[in-house]
Amino acid sequence: MITRDIGIDLGTANVLIYIRGKGIVLNEPSIVAVDTETKRVIAVGQEAEEMLGRTPGKVKAIKPMKDGVIADFEITEIMLNAFIKKIKAKKMFSRPRILICCPTNITPVEKNAIKEAAERTGARKVYIEEEPKVAAIGTGMDISKPVANMVLDIGGGTTDIAILSLNGIVSSASVRTAGNAFDQDIIKYIKEKYKLLIGEKTAENIKINFANVFKPSKKEKIEVRGRNLITGLPHTIEINQEEIQEALKDCVEKIVKATTNVLEETSPELSADIVEKGIILTGGGALLNGLCDVLEKELNVPVLIAETPLTCVAEGCGILLENIKLLNQDN
């Protein structure tokens, strides 16, 4: 049997799996559908996501990852096993080495939970690496030199900010404000202003296809359907881009503040490098329309979106798996 290394971007919103020599072989939502009466797993990933908000009472769609860490250990293990089975890793490979990425502010207990979940899938050795470092490598940054590189990785559960140099993190922060928080703030705003309850998928669609947090237009409008909280009946409203900017204002300000704090802690030499090279945005949140412009305006530093923001971490896993010596050997 071949022994191949596997890289896993265990995200709050999505799980991506990279197999050394094959590339990204899986990209599915971090969701598991469970029958609450029998405790039987009905679906995992894409199939489970399609059930969100549409399941009968006894079927519950669970998101086992919260803010980049394991919220439900048992379900996470089931999900990982299902994904590894799906890519037929156990049939193809003899006890692979697994690299898993996690946020920078993870506690030793949370790190052990992730490690144990991976070990139970049959891994020979498990490496844990910090997500912004792997994302930076995935964008093509050379972090081995004594020069500052700055990455802002906005995922589903956390925003990880890091300044890297000489293969390590010089300064970093992790805030639990990211893609999921954007969705929740849109839901909250529409609920409070229009007494209309909308689902997570509707909020996500507004965020991806309509929101603009830099120069919103009052003329740009979108129809939003949900349930009227007063009558209990289905209802449709129209909202404009300025309203969505208002809904996302707090989240954007928190990300700007956290990034400012990291920059303030940086030495003048490294700051000069960042002014010259700029900040690279990765993760799904990097695609929020106008966010790049807001950051550039507030920080007075060039801000660029990575070529493939959604897959940077998985691609970084691939580069690290090709250069095992670069991995954190303390795992």
C-alpha positions in Angstrom: 0.0 0.0 0.0 1.1 3.6 -0.8 1.7 5.9 2.2 0.6 9.4 1.2 0.3 12.5 3.3 -3.1 14.3 3.7 -3.7 18.0 4.5 -7.0 19.0 6.0 -8.3 22.6 6.2 -10.8 21.9 9.0 -12.9 25.0 8.7 -16.0 26.2 10.4 -17.8 26.5 7.1 -16.0 24.0 4.9 -13.6 21.1 5.0 -11.0 20.9 2.3 -8.8 17.8 1.9 -5.5 17.9 0.0 -3.7 14.6 -0.9 0.0 14.9 -1.6 0.6 14.3 -5.3 -3.1 14.6 -6.2 -4.1 18.1 -5.0 -7.5 19.2 -3.5 -9.7 16.1 -3.7 -12.6 17.3 -1.4 -14.3 20.6 -0.6 -17.6 20.2 1.3 -19.5 22.1 4.0 -18.8 21.2 7.6 -22.3 19.9 8.3 -23.7 16.6 9.5 -27.4 15.6 9.4 -28.4 13.4 12.3 -31.6 11.6 13.3 -32.1 12.8 16.9 -34.2 9.8 17.8 -31.9 7.0 16.6 -28.7 9.1 16.7 -28.0 7.8 13.2 -26.0 10.0 10.8 -28.1 10.5 7.7 -25.9 12.7 5.6 -22.5 14.6 5.7 -21.2 17.6 3.8 -23.0 18.9 0.7 -25.9 16.5 1.1 -26.4 17.6 4.7 -26.2 21.3 3.8 -29.1 20.9 1.4 -31.1 19.7 4.3 -30.5 22.9 6.4 -33.8 24.4 7.4 -35.7 21.9 5.4 -35.6 18.8 7.6 -38.4 17.2 9.6 -38.4 17.7 13.4 -36.4 14.6 14.2 -33.6 15.3 11.7 -31.1 17.9 12.8 -28.4 19.5 10.7 -25.4 20.0 13.0 -22.3 22.2 12.4 -19.7 20.5 14.7 -17.1 23.3 14.2 -17.6 26.6 15.9 -15.2 29.6 15.6 -12.6 27.4 14.0 -12.5 24.8 16.8 -14.4 21.6 17.6 -17.7 22.3 19.3 -18.9 18.7 19.1 -16.1 16.1 19.3 -18.2 13.1 18.4 -19.8 14.6 15.3 -16.5 16.1 14.1 -15.0 12.6 14.3 -17.9 11.1 12.3 -17.6 13.9 9.7 -13.8 13.4 9.3 -14.3 9.7 9.0 -17.0 10.1 6.4 -14.8 12.5 4.3 -11.7 10.3 4.5 -13.9 7.3 3.5 -15.3 9.4 0.6 -11.9 10.0 -0.9 -11.1 6.3 -0.3 -7.9 7.3 1.7 -8.1 4.2 3.9 -8.2 1.9 0.9 -5.4 3.7 -1.0 -3.0 4.6 1.8 -1.4 2.8 4.7 -1.8 5.0 7.8 -1.1 8.5 6.3 0.5 11.5 8.0 -2.2 14.2 8.4 -1.6 17.9 8.6 -4.5 19.9 10.1 -4.8 23.7 10.3 -6.2 25.6 13.2 -6.7 29.3 14.3 -3.8 31.1 16.1 -5.7 31.6 19.4 -6.5 27.9 19.9 -6.0 26.5 23.4 -3.9 23.3 24.2 -7.2 21.5 25.0 -8.8 22.5 21.7 -5.6 21.5 19.8 -5.6 18.1 21.5 -9.3 17.6 20.6 -8.4 18.2 16.9 -5.4 16.0 17.1 -7.3 13.1 18.7 -10.1 13.4 16.1 -7.6 13.0 13.3 -5.7 10.2 15.1 -8.9 8.2 15.4 -9.3 8.2 11.6 -6.2 6.1 11.4 -3.4 8.6 11.0 0.2 7.5 11.7 1.3 11.0 12.7 -0.7 14.2 13.1 0.7 17.7 12.6 -1.1 20.9 13.7 -0.2 24.2 12.0 -1.6 27.7 12.5 -3.9 28.7 9.7 -2.5 32.1 8.7 1.0 30.6 8.3 -0.4 27.9 6.0 -2.6 30.4 4.1 0.4 32.7 3.6 2.4 29.8 2.1 -0.6 28.9 -0.1 -0.7 32.4 -1.6 2.9 31.9 -2.8 4.6 34.1 -0.1 8.2 33.2 0.8 8.1 33.4 4.6 11.6 31.9 5.0 13.4 35.3 4.7 13.9 38.0 7.4 11.2 40.1 5.7 7.7 40.7 6.9 4.7 39.2 5.2 1.2 40.0 6.5 -1.9 37.9 5.9 -5.5 38.4 6.9 -7.4 35.1 6.8 -11.2 35.6 7.1 -12.8 32.2 7.3 -16.3 31.1 8.5 -15.7 31.2 12.3 -12.5 33.3 12.8 -10.4 36.0 11.3 -6.8 35.3 11.8 -4.3 38.1 11.4 -0.6 37.4 11.3 2.8 38.9 10.4 5.3 36.3 9.4 9.0 36.2 9.0 11.7 33.5 9.0 9.1 30.7 8.8 7.3 31.8 12.0 4.6 34.1 13.3 6.0 37.3 14.7 2.7 38.9 15.7 -0.8 37.7 15.5 -4.4 37.9 16.6 -7.6 35.9 16.1 -11.1 37.3 16.4 -14.3 35.3 16.3 -15.8 37.7 13.7 -15.9 36.3 10.2 -18.2 34.9 7.6 -20.8 33.3 10.0 -20.9 36.5 12.0 -21.6 38.5 8.8 -24.6 36.2 8.1 -25.9 36.4 11.7 -25.7 40.3 11.6 -27.7 40.4 8.4 -30.4 38.1 10.0 -30.5 40.2 13.1 -30.7 43.5 11.2 -33.6 42.3 9.0 -35.4 40.8 12.0 -35.2 44.0 14.1 -35.9 46.5 11.3 -38.5 44.6 9.3 -39.8 41.9 11.8 -38.9 39.4 9.1 -37.1 36.1 10.0 -34.8 34.8 7.2 -32.6 31.7 7.1 -28.8 31.3 7.1 -28.7 30.5 3.4 -30.7 33.6 2.5 -28.3 35.8 4.6 -25.3 34.1 3.0 -26.7 34.8 -0.5 -27.2 38.5 0.4 -23.6 38.7 1.7 -22.1 37.0 -1.4 -24.1 38.4 -4.2 -25.4 41.8 -3.0 -23.5 43.3 -0.1 -21.1 46.2 -0.6 -19.3 47.6 2.5 -17.3 50.4 0.8 -19.5 52.3 -1.6 -23.1 50.9 -1.3 -25.8 52.2 -3.5 -29.2 53.1 -2.2 -30.6 52.4 -5.6 -29.3 48.8 -5.6 -32.1 46.7 -4.2 -32.8 43.0 -3.6 -36.0 41.1 -2.7 -35.8 39.1 0.5 -38.3 36.4 1.5 -38.9 35.1 4.9 -41.5 34.7 7.7 -43.2 37.7 9.1 -42.8 37.6 12.9 -46.1 39.4 13.6 -48.4 37.5 11.2 -46.4 34.2 11.1 -47.0 34.2 7.3 -44.5 34.2 4.4 -43.5 37.7 3.4 -41.3 39.5 0.9 -39.5 42.9 1.5 -37.0 45.0 -0.5 -33.7 46.2 1.0 -30.9 48.3 -0.4 -27.1 48.0 -0.2 -26.8 50.9 2.3 -28.9 48.9 4.8 -26.6 45.8 4.4 -23.6 48.0 4.9 -25.2 49.2 8.1 -25.9 45.6 9.2 -22.2 44.6 8.6 -20.7 47.8 10.1 -19.8 46.3 13.5 -18.2 43.2 12.1 -16.1 45.2 9.6 -15.0 47.6 12.4 -13.9 44.7 14.6 -11.7 43.2 11.8 -10.2 46.7 11.2 -9.5 47.2 14.9 -7.9 43.8 15.3 -5.7 44.4 12.3 -4.7 47.8 13.6 -3.7 46.3 16.9 -1.4 43.7 15.2 0.2 46.5 13.1 0.7 48.6 16.3 2.7 45.8 17.9 5.0 45.4 15.0 8.6 46.7 14.9 9.4 49.7 12.6 11.5 47.5 10.3 8.7 45.0 9.7 6.2 47.8 9.4 8.3 49.2 6.6 8.1 45.8 4.8 4.3 45.7 5.1 3.9 49.2 3.7 5.9 48.1 0.7 4.5 44.7 0.2 0.9 45.2 1.5 -1.5 42.8 3.3 -2.9 39.7 1.5 -6.5 38.8 2.2 -7.4 35.1 2.1 -10.5 33.0 3.1 -14.1 33.3 1.9 -14.5 36.6 3.8 -11.9 38.2 1.6 -14.5 38.2 -1.2 -17.0 40.4 0.7 -17.5 43.3 -1.8 -15.7 46.4 -0.7 -13.9 45.0 2.4 -10.5 45.2 0.6 -11.1 49.0 0.0 -12.3 49.6 3.5 -9.1 48.0 5.0 -6.9 49.9 2.6 -8.5 53.2 3.5 -8.5 52.6 7.3 -5.0 51.1 7.5 -3.2 53.2 4.9 -1.5 50.1 3.6 -2.0 48.3 0.2 -4.4 45.4 0.6 -4.6 42.7 -2.0 -6.9 39.7 -2.4 -5.1 36.3 -2.9 -5.6 34.7 -6.3 -7.5 31.7 -4.9 -8.7 32.9 -1.4 -11.0 30.0 -0.8 -8.3 27.3 -1.3 -5.2 29.1 0.0 -5.0 27.0 3.2 -5.5 23.7 1.4 -2.8 24.7 -1.2 -0.5 25.7 1.7 -1.0 22.3 3.2 0.2 20.8 -0.1 3.4 22.9 -0.1 4.1 22.0 3.5 3.5 18.3 2.9 6.1 18.5 0.1 8.5 20.0 2.6 7.8 18.1 5.9 10.9 19.8 7.5 8.9 23.1 7.6 6.2 21.6 9.7 5.9 22.2 13.4 7.7 19.2 14.8 6.5 19.9 18.4 3.1 18.2 17.6 
